[in-house]
Amino acid sequence: MIANVLIAAVALLHVWFMVLEMFLWRKPIGLRTFGRSQAEADSSAVLAANQGLYNGFLAAGLVWSLVLGDAPPARAI
């Protein structure tokens, strides 16, 4: 049960990172979080969105493993 709680916490962190990188990168919270200027954020927005997508897939995989629970395919994931 402790492992599942930790997995869920890490999944939530990856979801937050995804939101920051994909949707808030150019907003004030994103600029403050990553210490970027508006010009830097504008020029690197595509790269940040790619990083956000990666974090989204990591979160999806973690949630998928939680949903499967102890089913035989869960060990493979």
Backbone hydrogen bonds, N-H to C=O, Kabsch-Sander energy under -0.5 kcal/mol:
donor,donor_aa,acceptor,acceptor_aa,energy
5,V,1,M,-2.1
6,L,2,I,-2.4
7,I,3,A,-2.6
8,A,4,N,-2.4
9,A,5,V,-2.2
10,V,6,L,-2.3
11,A,7,I,-2.3
12,L,8,A,-2.4
13,L,9,A,-2.1
14,H,10,V,-2.3
15,V,11,A,-2.1
16,W,12,L,-2.4
17,F,13,L,-2.7
18,M,14,H,-2.3
19,V,15,V,-2.4
20,L,16,W,-2.6
21,E,17,F,-2.7
22,M,18,M,-2.8
23,F,19,V,-2.2
24,L,19,V,-1.6
27,K,24,L,-0.7
30,G,24,L,-0.7
31,L,27,K,-2.6
32,R,28,P,-2.5
33,T,29,I,-2.4
34,F,30,G,-2.2
35,G,31,L,-0.8
36,R,31,L,-1.7
41,A,37,S,-2.5
42,D,38,Q,-2.6
43,S,39,A,-2.1
44,S,40,E,-1.3
45,A,42,D,-0.7
48,A,44,S,-2.3
49,A,45,A,-2.3
50,N,46,V,-1.8
51,Q,47,L,-2.1
52,G,48,A,-2.5
53,L,49,A,-2.3
54,Y,50,N,-2.0
55,N,51,Q,-2.3
56,G,52,G,-2.2
57,F,53,L,-2.2
58,L,54,Y,-2.1
59,A,55,N,-2.4
60,A,56,G,-2.4
61,G,57,F,-2.3
62,L,58,L,-2.1
63,V,59,A,-2.6
64,W,60,A,-2.5
65,S,61,G,-2.1
66,L,62,L,-1.6
67,V,63,V,-2.5
68,L,64,W,-2.2
69,G,65,S,-1.1
71,A,68,L,-1.8
74,A,71,A,-1.8
75,R,71,A,-0.6
75,R,72,P,-0.9
76,A,72,P,-0.5
76,A,73,P,-0.5
77,I,73,P,-1.3
